[in-house]
Amino acid sequence: MAVPFLDLKAQYETIRDEVLSAIHTTLDRTSYILGPDVTDFENRFAAYCGARFGIGVNSGTSALQLALLAMGVGPGDEVILPPNTFIATAEAVSMTGARPVLVDIDPATFHLDLGRVEKAITPKTKAIIPVHLYGLPVDMPPLMELARAHGLKVIEDACQAHGAELGGRKTGSLGDAACFSFYPSKNLGAFGEGGLVVTSDEKVAAAVRALRDHGQTAKSDHRMIGYNARMEGIQGAVLGVKLNRLDGWNESRRQIAVLYDRLLSGTAVHSPMEPEGRRHVYHLYVVRLKNRDKMIKCLADRGIGTAIHYPVPIHLQEAYRFLGYRPGDFPEAEAAAGEILSLPMFPEMTEAMVNETAEGLREGLR
Ligand SMILES: *Cc1c(COP(=O)(O)O)cnc(C)c1O
């Protein structure tokens, strides 16, 4: 049995009629950009997260960039983030003119190490971007306390964590603002590009709203130089339909994770952890093991798809050489990059597929 890493078609088939009808309504209204479907989705998604405002944009990357700009981050500023994230987290900082400052991770959670964050704060530091990597929320309360003590803003990179919870509160309500991506493979995916900023700060919301639309605060009233980063009407319609299913899909992911956990326990393949009080939504099910590259080949020979998120930490990417970091600067992130493996994970995955993947891993270990 072949097991794909991801199967978007399987999900499409379960929502086809409903989503096509929603798209037709949008097209009949010719509300191609922003419009009622986007507004409705923005409001419902913000409420879902427990935040006051939602501003739809054209990608998660734009969401991060505009949230930083809205908080006044710019040239001469520093923003702290982990080295083991999708490069967009760092790019968003760079696009504001600020400097990404990387801080090594806690290998247990793959999240920013709080003790190291404190040591990296300088007079230039303006903000921290904790990444809820793989769908596990960062332990936000101590981070917020540290940020408050130093007058720093905190922007959650929640691009992998739609619906994840900490102490009963959803990602999107834990920092000063949060950024989501609706890239098709994410837990909540558009039919194309999409992203959203949620915040309960009225000023930040107003600034992001203006920045996404050429700096307009009212028709032809441009108070700042902005961007074209608006969400498309069709994406709002698709996301509105899919939001109703998000909790169910996340629950399926969690059940698949429980099964993986059980099948892999006692082996040399280490399952992800879910600390007390946190609800992981398993955007990715990432295990850690020695001889990872041999395992990938062994699984591929059996028809099992895998991926690595991410094989090269940001400080070792050519594009970020100018920051002046060197191999060895972030030993935990670098060690993790060599041993992590993302297993097949999508809500429609069958129990037989999980069994097959676990069997493939056991064979690989032998
Ligand atoms: C997907 C992702 C982004 C970027 O989102 P896009 O919609 O692809 O621009 C940023 N950060 C993380 C952690 C992501 O996974």
The ligand as a Gaussian input file, in Angstrom:
#p B3LYP/6-31G(d) Opt

LIG

0 1
 C        3.629000      28.403000       5.919000
 C        4.424000      29.181000       6.883000
 C        4.674000      30.563000       6.711000
 C        4.358000      31.323000       5.470000
 O        3.075000      31.233000       4.997000
 P        2.758000      31.481000       3.422000
 O        1.270000      31.537000       3.406000
 O        3.318000      30.318000       2.679000
 O        3.379000      32.771000       3.041000
 C        5.337000      31.224000       7.731000
 N        5.750000      30.596000       8.837000
 C        5.552000      29.271000       9.015000
 C        6.036000      28.635000      10.280000
 C        4.897000      28.519000       8.038000
 O        4.732000      27.208000       8.223000

